[in-house]
Amino acid sequence: MNIEGKSYTRTKGIVLVLTGASLWGISGTVAQFLFQKQGFSPEWLVVIRLLLSGVILLGIAAKKESKSIWGIWKNKYDIFRILLFSILGMLAVQYTYFAAIKESNAATATVLQYLAPVLISCYLAMKSKRLPTFKEMAAVILALLGTILLVTHGNIQSLSISGLALFWGLASAIALAFYTLQPHQLLASWGSTIVVGWGMLIGGVSFSFIHPPWKFEGHWSFNAFFAVAFIVLFGTLIAFYSYLESLKYISASETSLLACIEPLAAAVLSIVWLHVAFGVVDWLGSFCIISTIIILSTVKTDKVNIIENKEENISL
């Protein structure tokens, strides 16, 4: 491939990842609109998003994937793994993220969720029975500093967000760390479309027993209908496709770094559209947390690149 061809494919990859990450960030703010302006519940939105997106993804996989979507159910170990991923991974990360948005805002929830790479780094260091590297320690310190600034506005005697918002935000980071690490073998065997499709569908069906999809709370309007459609189609399916497609043209490390635009998109849209107060201290805390991704993107441990695992994810 000539230089011009390489430049074109690289540009295409960059545009794709920026599109996917931006749509993830925007969908978080759209969810905030539904929760705080239309009275929707996170439970209903989670179950609808999982069920609809799961069915559509599996439909796409059935037509495009060379493997049967039903093959994952023929091995008892794969069955156990997909059930674990669906409940403790997919469902957990979706619900905790939306709950954090409801209790705070999309910007804060998304930034707190980005603590996940630091948790993954610490876990892999303990698993390999080694001390954290200098970069990993720097990332941990920056993550802690960023979290403190974000939740206290610099005043350690009080919280700038509710304790419940902090709980769900940290729970979202833990769930995302599990979601990233647990399905490694499944993804290697079956591919992300089949695994994520089943994960969403099973998670949605499971959650239906707790909160049935017909148990609706809120007020329907044209804007509300458009918001739900946007979250399912653009914030999930198109974002997922764009992100994975970008990996054909640029490296996973580059993709992960460019995906840092997600919390920035959520923050900017929250401020402009929903008039969320986001001061200098909030931006400083967000910068500290996001910078950990830049640091950790150069760290490889136990054959697992902490940030490259992002390619196995679908955003919140």
C-alpha positions in Angstrom: 0.0 0.0 0.0 1.4 3.4 -1.0 1.7 6.4 1.4 -1.5 8.0 0.3 -3.4 4.7 0.8 -2.0 4.3 4.3 -2.9 7.9 5.1 -6.5 7.4 3.9 -7.0 4.2 5.9 -5.5 5.8 9.0 -7.8 8.8 8.6 -10.8 6.5 8.1 -9.9 4.6 11.3 -9.5 7.8 13.3 -12.9 9.1 12.0 -14.6 5.8 12.9 -13.3 5.6 16.5 -14.1 9.3 17.1 -17.6 8.7 15.8 -18.1 5.6 18.0 -16.7 7.2 21.2 -18.6 10.4 20.7 -21.9 8.5 20.2 -21.2 6.7 23.5 -20.7 9.9 25.3 -23.7 11.6 23.7 -25.9 8.6 24.6 -25.0 9.0 28.2 -26.2 12.6 28.1 -29.4 11.6 26.3 -30.0 9.1 29.1 -29.6 11.9 31.6 -32.3 13.9 29.7 -34.7 10.9 30.0 -34.0 10.4 33.7 -34.1 14.0 34.8 -36.4 15.7 32.3 -38.9 12.9 31.3 -39.0 10.9 34.5 -37.8 7.6 33.0 -36.3 5.0 35.3 -32.8 3.6 34.7 -34.3 0.1 35.2 -36.7 0.4 32.2 -34.1 2.0 29.9 -31.6 -0.7 30.8 -33.9 -3.6 30.1 -35.2 -2.1 26.8 -31.7 -1.3 25.6 -30.4 -4.7 26.4 -33.3 -6.6 24.9 -33.5 -4.6 21.6 -29.8 -4.3 21.1 -29.2 -7.9 21.9 -31.8 -9.1 19.4 -30.4 -6.8 16.7 -26.8 -7.7 17.3 -27.5 -11.4 17.2 -29.5 -10.9 14.0 -26.5 -9.2 12.4 -24.2 -12.0 13.7 -26.5 -14.7 12.2 -26.2 -13.1 8.8 -22.5 -12.0 8.8 -20.6 -14.3 11.1 -19.3 -17.6 9.8 -20.0 -19.3 13.1 -23.5 -20.3 14.2 -24.8 -18.0 17.0 -26.1 -21.1 18.8 -22.7 -22.8 18.9 -21.8 -21.0 22.2 -24.4 -23.2 24.0 -22.8 -26.5 23.1 -19.9 -26.3 25.6 -20.7 -26.2 29.3 -17.7 -24.0 30.1 -18.8 -21.5 27.4 -22.3 -21.6 28.9 -21.0 -20.8 32.3 -18.8 -18.0 31.0 -21.5 -16.3 28.9 -24.0 -16.4 31.8 -21.4 -14.9 34.1 -20.5 -12.2 31.6 -24.2 -11.4 30.9 -25.2 -10.9 34.6 -22.0 -9.6 36.4 -20.6 -8.0 33.3 -23.1 -6.7 30.7 -26.1 -6.1 33.0 -24.0 -4.8 35.9 -22.1 -2.3 33.8 -25.2 -1.0 32.1 -27.3 -0.6 35.2 -24.6 0.9 37.4 -23.7 3.4 34.7 -27.3 4.5 34.1 -27.9 4.7 37.9 -24.8 6.9 38.3 -26.1 9.2 35.6 -29.5 9.5 37.3 -27.9 10.3 40.7 -25.4 12.8 39.2 -25.0 13.5 35.5 -23.5 11.9 32.4 -20.2 13.7 32.6 -19.5 12.7 36.2 -20.7 9.1 35.7 -18.6 8.6 32.5 -15.4 10.0 34.1 -15.8 7.8 37.2 -16.4 4.8 35.0 -13.0 5.5 33.4 -11.3 4.5 36.6 -11.8 0.9 35.3 -8.3 0.7 33.6 -6.6 1.6 36.9 -8.5 -1.2 38.6 -7.6 -3.6 35.8 -3.9 -2.6 36.1 -3.9 -3.2 39.9 -5.7 -6.6 39.5 -3.2 -7.8 36.9 -0.3 -6.7 39.0 -1.6 -8.7 42.0 -2.4 -11.7 39.8 1.1 -11.8 38.5 2.5 -11.3 42.0 4.6 -8.3 41.2 4.8 -4.7 42.3 3.2 -2.1 40.2 5.4 -0.3 37.7 6.2 3.4 38.0 3.6 4.2 35.4 1.0 2.1 37.1 1.6 3.8 40.4 1.4 7.2 38.7 -1.9 6.2 37.2 -3.3 5.1 40.6 -2.2 8.4 42.2 -3.7 10.5 39.4 -6.9 8.4 39.5 -7.3 8.9 43.3 -6.5 12.7 43.0 -9.0 13.0 40.1 -11.7 11.2 41.9 -11.2 13.3 45.1 -11.4 16.6 43.0 -14.4 15.4 41.1 -16.5 14.4 44.1 -15.4 17.1 46.6 -14.7 20.2 44.4 -11.5 20.4 46.4 -13.2 20.6 49.8 -12.6 17.2 51.4 -15.1 18.0 54.2 -18.1 17.7 51.8 -19.2 15.9 48.7 -20.1 17.8 45.6 -22.2 14.8 44.5 -24.4 12.5 46.6 -23.0 9.4 48.3 -25.3 7.3 46.1 -23.9 8.9 42.9 -20.4 8.1 44.1 -21.4 4.5 45.0 -22.9 3.9 41.6 -20.0 5.6 39.8 -17.4 3.4 41.5 -19.6 0.3 41.1 -19.7 1.1 37.4 -15.9 1.2 37.2 -15.7 -2.2 39.0 -18.3 -3.7 36.7 -16.5 -2.4 33.6 -13.2 -3.9 34.9 -14.9 -7.3 35.2 -16.7 -6.8 31.9 -13.3 -6.1 30.2 -11.3 -9.0 31.7 -13.8 -11.9 32.2 -14.9 -12.7 28.6 -11.4 -12.9 27.2 -11.7 -16.6 26.2 -15.2 -16.2 24.9 -14.2 -13.3 22.6 -11.3 -15.3 21.3 -13.5 -18.2 20.4 -16.7 -16.6 19.2 -16.0 -12.9 18.4 -17.4 -9.8 19.9 -20.7 -9.6 18.0 -21.9 -13.0 19.2 -20.7 -12.6 22.7 -22.0 -9.1 23.2 -25.2 -9.9 21.5 -25.9 -12.9 23.8 -24.6 -10.9 26.8 -27.2 -8.2 26.1 -30.1 -10.5 25.4 -29.4 -12.7 28.5 -28.8 -9.7 30.7 -32.1 -8.1 29.4 -34.1 -11.3 29.9 -32.7 -11.8 33.4 -33.4 -8.2 34.4 -36.9 -8.5 33.1 -37.8 -10.7 36.1 -36.8 -7.8 38.3 -38.2 -5.0 36.2 -40.4 -6.1 33.3 -40.1 -4.0 30.1 -43.8 -3.2 30.3 -43.4 -1.6 33.7 -42.8 1.9 32.4 -42.2 5.1 34.4 -42.0 8.5 32.9 -43.6 10.7 30.2 -43.6 9.9 26.5 -43.1 12.7 24.0 -41.6 13.0 20.6 -38.2 13.9 22.1 -38.4 11.0 24.6 -39.1 8.5 21.8 -36.3 10.0 19.7 -33.9 9.8 22.7 -34.7 6.1 23.3 -34.2 5.3 19.6 -30.9 7.2 19.6 -29.6 5.3 22.6 -30.4 1.9 21.0 -29.5 2.6 17.4 -26.7 5.2 17.6 -25.5 4.9 21.2 -25.2 1.2 21.0 -25.3 -0.4 17.5 -23.6 2.2 15.4 -21.1 3.2 18.1 -20.2 -0.5 18.6 -19.8 -1.1 14.8 -17.7 2.1 14.3 -15.4 1.3 17.2 -14.7 -2.3 16.1 -14.4 -1.3 12.5 -11.7 1.3 13.4 -9.5 -1.5 14.6 -9.0 -2.7 11.0 -7.3 0.6 10.2 -5.4 1.7 13.3 -3.9 0.0 16.3 -5.9 -0.9 19.4 -3.7 1.4 21.5 -4.4 4.3 19.2 -8.1 3.5 19.2 -8.2 3.4 23.0 -6.5 6.8 23.3 -8.8 8.4 20.8 -11.8 6.9 22.7 -10.9 9.3 25.5 -13.2 11.7 23.7 -16.2 9.8 25.2 -16.2 11.5 28.6 -15.3 14.8 27.0 -18.3 14.5 24.7 -20.6 13.7 27.6 -19.3 16.6 29.6 -19.6 19.2 26.8 -23.1 18.1 25.8 -24.2 18.0 29.4 -23.0 21.6 29.9 -24.4 23.0 26.7 -27.7 21.1 26.5 -28.7 20.3 30.1 -26.8 23.2 31.7 -24.9 21.0 34.1 -22.5 23.0 36.3 -18.9 21.8 35.6 -16.3 24.0 37.0 -12.5 24.3 36.8 -12.0 21.7 39.6 -14.3 19.3 37.8 -12.3 19.6 34.6 -9.0 19.2 36.5 -10.3 16.0 38.2 -11.6 14.7 34.8 -8.2 15.4 33.2 -6.4 13.5 36.0 -8.6 10.4 35.5 -8.5 10.5 31.7 -4.7 11.0 31.7 -4.4 7.6 33.4 -5.6 6.0 30.2 -2.8 7.7 28.2 -0.3 6.5 30.8 -1.6 2.9 30.9 -1.9 2.6 27.1 1.8 2.0 27.0 1.8 -0.6 29.7 1.5 -4.4 28.9 1.2 -7.0 31.6 0.5 -10.8 31.4 0.1 -10.6 27.6 -2.8 -8.3 28.2 -2.7 -4.7 27.2 -4.9 -2.9 29.7 -6.2 -0.5 27.3 -6.4 -2.7 24.3 -9.1 -4.7 26.0 -11.4 -1.7 25.3 -11.8 -3.2 21.8 -13.8 -6.0 23.4 -16.2 -3.6 25.0 -19.3 -1.8 24.0 -19.8 1.6 25.5 -22.3 2.9 28.1 
